[in-house]
Amino acid sequence: MVASVVSRGARFFLLAVLLWYFGPPIRRFVEKYLPQLAALFFILLFGGFIAVRYLF
């Protein structure tokens, strides 16, 4: 439960930082490509776990 709260907070914090730094263009990009970005993130995350398991 703690991990869920931290990860959700981190997600909204990251989005706020991106909006503050890049402005409205990044909002359109995130809204357009959010499903693809989320899938890529999870593939990289689980791929990293698998790589660490078999390399070490």
C-alpha positions in Angstrom: 0.0 0.0 0.0 2.9 2.3 0.8 4.5 1.6 -2.6 1.2 2.4 -4.3 0.9 5.8 -2.5 4.5 6.7 -3.2 4.4 5.7 -6.9 1.1 7.6 -7.5 2.6 10.6 -5.8 5.7 10.4 -7.8 3.7 10.1 -11.0 1.8 13.3 -10.3 4.9 15.1 -9.1 6.7 14.2 -12.3 3.8 15.4 -14.4 3.8 18.7 -12.5 7.5 19.2 -13.0 7.2 18.5 -16.7 4.3 20.9 -17.0 6.2 23.6 -15.1 9.3 23.2 -17.1 8.0 22.6 -20.7 4.5 24.1 -20.5 1.4 23.1 -22.5 3.2 21.3 -25.4 4.3 18.5 -23.0 0.7 18.1 -21.8 -0.5 17.4 -25.3 2.4 14.9 -25.8 1.6 13.1 -22.5 -2.1 12.9 -23.2 -1.5 11.6 -26.7 1.1 9.0 -25.9 0.3 8.0 -22.3 -0.7 4.4 -23.1 2.4 3.8 -25.1 4.7 5.5 -22.5 3.2 3.5 -19.7 3.6 0.2 -21.7 7.2 1.1 -22.5 7.9 2.0 -18.8 6.6 -1.4 -17.6 8.5 -3.3 -20.3 11.7 -1.6 -19.3 11.0 -2.1 -15.6 10.3 -5.8 -15.9 13.1 -6.3 -18.4 15.5 -4.7 -15.9 14.4 -7.1 -13.2 14.8 -10.0 -15.5 18.3 -8.8 -16.6 19.4 -8.3 -13.0 18.2 -11.7 -12.0 20.0 -13.6 -14.8 23.2 -11.4 -14.9 23.9 -11.5 -11.2 
